Structures are given as structure tokens and as C-alpha cells.
């Protein structure tokens, strides 16, 4: 992976150095051939390469080379399987090397704040622990091949509406606990070659111009030493971005950015040292990839895509309809069974080498099926006639399998959705088929959450296929016919109504601003804490076998750590995989609002029929911590924590309460501190009334009175007390709060 004889930064001229800070064209960086600095080639590719070797575009409009379309992140997230994520990353890295691609732009680890985000198919989860674990494995797998990765989009890039300029108004604690951790874990544990900054602003400052984001947090706190690259077109003021910590603007701007940076250097608006730091990192970037190597094994990668897709499918409901018998008369209904929807639109759109449709795969398995189109992909046609044909087929079958979902145009980069409902004609189709068929199975294809209300109770089984990549048709056939036991779990909540979702009313914002008013209560945290019913919770997923858990225990291993143990037994007659989910409930502890559920550890385990597996999961300091804005650090509140073994985020299998010593935080008191903070201070509180001998102060200390005056700044209290307290006594107490 190393490239010999790279020049020293100081040996380059200003003009040469500045040239490296902006791309050559859409996909490549500038080279300095006389100095031995080669160009670096990049490609879109979170779930498959969109390699454009001659020109190209950043939006997916122009053609690209054929490549394997793996399941997008929405599916991989539902696998809850870091090992599979690593295999996908490795395969992508191998194909990148075959095409001469040095850096692949992925994975996307942004959090699914709202189900309406049009790009949710490109992200893993609504939970940062799950997204971070999968992101780490993906990057490690990819970079094991010598191909660099670009984790994106840093940060708070959670919508497509007005994405180039919208300001995400979000407090620091929410950033630290929800929107940063997946990036933090990938940076620290996988060391990606690059981090891609987002388009949007954060609290008024563009991500590409944000020194707190790119330098203070990313580099100084997390230790990132790779290249920060802009999202394509995210730079507004090139010189300001360089000063803020951006290393590479993409795509190239035909020399405009180079000229602006040179002008800023000449005027003293930015320092040459900032340029030098970026150049040093860009020279190091040329060590990735370097040479086209080998051929892409498309057959092996197609088989892997099918394996990953099958492991990602979530069986939402099953009232005895699945798995299908090969002897059953099966009516297959819905155009998606013949023309599969398997990926999202925009920059991640892959020119797949092949595509498996369920209809042909069911025939290969050996089942004779009758097909009815049911609906058209563009909504045209005679809906009544199509529905009548489907009902006729369903009435003659033992089971009808309806393929429903969203079309390509409904979900794409650059646009958000306005509803989670399926198209009306599909809802009517499902109802009509369910009324006519002996049993009805619905298979869903979509990138963002869809609603199932209005027809859910009329069908016997629901298979959530999300977007499964090019081999999705075969994977669905494997699951519904019982070749593969479903093991996926929802990586995001399925609500009853979009109006119940945490960001409703604050998404997608207005007039250039979007307020993250739900703060840390994102996804299942919101529903669990607020007691709001959902259709299917985060972590839900059924199996063809029966799992039992037992012997759950949690042992404290330090002041702020613990270990959870549980036995998982497969009590059924077929092998299967189970996801152990451990949540922590810290609600009611400390001085900040905490969620009633926070996923803190998980593991997917394979258990043979009749067998059992013992699982041990570590709960580190962060499992119990919150971000304290006053301390500017992670703090563990001393107290009793409820550790929950969940079947999902809401269903409790077992629980244990443990006492954590945590951190003894003694905050300095000032005249600006509140009366409540003075009375409750661990050092000052016990001696306050003895030191400041005042009847009025004693009256204020009564619980009923403290409710009224507790929020008053202490200088107001001192003024009220007047001459009854000495100024030097107040100052002595403030000194005592500092330990003096």
C-alpha cells in the first residue's frame, strides 16, 4: 500500500501545494507528476461501486461501469451482523482494486432522525451503537484490501430538503450522544482513510467551514489523522474551509478554488501552516490503492450479496403462513416480484452486473406459481382490471404472496418523503387479495420505513425486504420457502403514524433552519420514554424457530463498567440466529433527561436446533455515561442503573439493577449559581445554614419555598438577605466549593 519517494511538504512550492487542495475533475485529485505525486481516484459506493472511469457526475445521472450491487445500508443495518458488514466492505474493496479505485465513498453512518428522510436507505440505523459497530466492520473489511474508505456525512446530515444550506439547530449534548458516536467509533476503531464533511450547516456554521467540528472534535479529541474531504459541492469559501480543517475540495472547480486560496494566503487571511498540514495528509492519501489489481469475482460477490440479503430480511408477522410449502399453490402478485426494487436513487445507484427477481427464483426452487401484475411501477394502467386479475389468482391459490413497496422515484437522494404510506392502489390491492385468498403474505420493498396500517390485520404474514441489492429476489425466495431461517431485526422503529415520530413538527424545518427539538430522544428512545405505542419496535424480528433466554446476570466490574451474561437456547427444530440486545435505563438519574432505553451492547449468535450458547457482553463507561455540557466531558452519575435484556427495545426479557459508583462531580459555586445548586452542593450545602446565619435563608430552605426560589441566581438571594450575611462568608463558601 505504500508509495515510495513522496516529496517532503517543504520541498513543494506554494502553487504546487495549493493545487493539491482541490480536485482535478469529478473523481480524481490533482497530480504533481514532476514531484512523484500521483492522482487519487475515488468512487461512490456505499453498497456497490459507481465507477465512472471517463468523466462522470456526482448525482447518478450518467452511466457507470457494471459492479455488484450489495444490499444497501438499510438492509445491512437490519442484519445486526458486523461480520457480514465486514464481508461487504472487503468485497467492495476488492472490486475497487480491480477498477483502479483508491478510495470508496462510504459507509454512511448518519442517524435516521425521521422516517421521511429520502436517503435513509443509505444509512444503517436510528441508533448510534448499532450504526457505529456496523460502520467499523465495513471500514475494516474494505481497508483490509488496500482500498481507502470515506465515512460520511459528518455531521447532522439527516434530511435531503434544503440539504445544501439548511442549518441543523442542535445542542451539543444531542450531537455528542446521538449524531457523533457512530463517526467517533469508526474514526477511533477503524481509522478510515477519509472523513467526508456534510453539506449542511450546524448551528449556523457550514460543516465545511467548522473548525470546532473538523479540528477540535474530529482531530484533537478523536485523533483522526486522515483526510477530510468535502461532500461534492459542499465548499462555499475555499480558504475559510482550509483554515477550518478541510483538506480536499471535491469535485474540482477548474482552478477557481486554487486562485482563491492563493489570494487569501497573499493577504494573510490564512496561514501557510494550515495548507502544509492538509498537504501532508493528502500526500499520505496516495498510499491507498495505488495500482489496479486482479479481477472482480462477480459470481462470488453475487453469492455474498444473496447471503447478506437473506440475513437482513425481517419477518415482522407470521400467523402460520410461512415458510411456504413447495407443494402449495402460490399466487405471486405485484410487479416488484418480476421487476425488483433493490436499491435507492442518486449517487449510490449501481449499474448491477445482474439482477435476481423473485418470480424466476421461486421457479428455480421448484415451486409452480401463478403471477398477476397487480399494479404498475409508475402508477399508470387500469387499476381495477389489474386488481381483478390479482384477486382471481389469489382465489385459486393456497397462499397469495403480494409484493408491495415504493418505486425508485419515491426514494432518492435530494428529496425527502411527505408520507410513510404505501401508494393507495397497492393498499387496495392488498385488501382485495387478503379478502379472496386462503392465506396472504406481504413482502415489502422500500428504503425508508413504510406504514402497514389499514391492512396489517387482514394478512397472515409480513416480510420486510427493505432494499436488498441485486440478489434480493433469491434471498426473499430463500426466506419464504424456508431455505433460510429469517434472522433480521428492525434497525429503526415502525410507527403507527408519522405524527407519532420524534421529529414530527420539526422536520424538515423552515426558512433555512431545522430544530432538533426532540434532542436525545431519537427513534426508540422517544417511544420508550414517552410511552407511545408503535406497530413494531426497534430490534423486532421473528424466526421459524423458538428461542429462550435464561440466566441473565449483570456483574459490576469497576466504578463505571459491568458485564452482562445470558444463555440463549434454541428450543425449536431448525437452526437459527438470535440477536442479544442489552439496554440501559438511566431515567431519573442525575441532572439531565435520560432515555428509558439506550442500546448499549448486542451480539448476533447462531444457535443449532436444541442447542444453547452463552453470551457475555461488556458494558463500558460510555454505557452509563451522558455528555455533561458544564464539564465538557462524559460523566457517569452515581446510582442504580436498570440493565435490560430486551427481545426488542420495548419488550423486556429479563432485567437487573446494579449500583454504579460513577463520578463524584463537585461543581464550583458562583454568585451566578442557583439557590438550589447552593443548597444541594455536596460540600457547601451541609454547612450553608450554619455559616450564613439567617432566618430568611432558613425559610427559603424549606422544600415548598425552595420550589419557588430555587432557580434564583445566588446574587439575588444575597441581595434579599441584605446585611444579615457577610460578604466574606459567601466568598469563603465559594472557595470551599472549589476545595480550597
Order of alpha helices (4+ residues) and beta strands (2+ residues): alpha-beta-beta-alpha-alpha-beta-alpha-beta-beta-alpha-beta-beta-beta-beta-alpha-alpha-alpha-alpha-beta-beta-beta-alpha-beta-alpha-beta-alpha-beta-beta-alpha-beta-beta-alpha-beta-beta-beta-beta-beta-beta-beta-beta-beta-beta-alpha-alpha-alpha-alpha-alpha-alpha
